[in-house]
Amino acid sequence: MNDWQASKGEFNSGALTLRYVEWGRSDALPVILLHGLRSYAMTWEPTARFLASEFRLIALDQRGRGDSDWDAAGNYYTSAYVADLEALVAHLGIDRFVLVGHSLGGSNALVYTARHPESVKALVIEDIGPGSSSSTEGAKRIVREIESTPARFDDWEAARQFWRGKRPNISEEALKSRLDYTLTQRDDGSVVWKYDADRIGRARIELAQRPELGVDLWPAVDAIRCPTLVIRGQYSDFLSRSTAQEMSRRNPYIAWCEIANAGHYVHDDNGVDFLLAVDDFLEKLKAGQTA
């Protein structure tokens, strides 16, 4: 099997069976990849293909997404996601790894790293920081999108137009991936969500209405003791430049960069520059040049 060809695995976290996708050499440094709120493991396929010759890439379908089980109790909150990641690490039997997270996945990655500093060799956070999920225009936008998302589409073209409208800067490759992995077609020809859209949406709206149920990420940011790169999209409405700067100012282990021509979904909007930034960070890590 070539390094870039994917294999699949599964494990149990409580009552749920969760799935993951893996690329690269089994003896290489592991890199665990955590997707965002309405995403899926295979969103990381271009990243994995780019890095598979040097790393072991493991992308998790977080609960309720992709091929992982849905949580009938609707427990789509940080504590559950972090417990899932702990279960994945135990299942894989790995001691030290790089952790990469986008948006919701970045929040989970920060909390996990603060809780398990001995396990995370380095951290990459894509477009999220303290306050992003509660007090930004991006947070309000996501709630509006959830509230206005239809439960079904008449056909694939209607679904395509929906995603293109929500993500005008998304590349064609990323749009095709999103259609393939977030939607499925019924026997009657209609197209419906493959992820637990209703319960995930309800949990996200509850967090918007009751911010006290969310997680304050500043203590996690302050606790980080491994080389960390925060990546912000130039046009992001979710992670402000001032917040990224403050994260770096408060903690010398944290560096940040801004990717041009990208919004909140940096790896979808400008995948080339995102990959170059991640690759440069990892190369410096290997050379011992990071903080």
Summary of the structure (lengths in Angstrom):
residues: 291
radius of gyration: 17.8
end to end distance: 35.6
largest distance: 56.6
contacts: 1012
relative contact order: 0.14
helix: 43%
strand: 21%
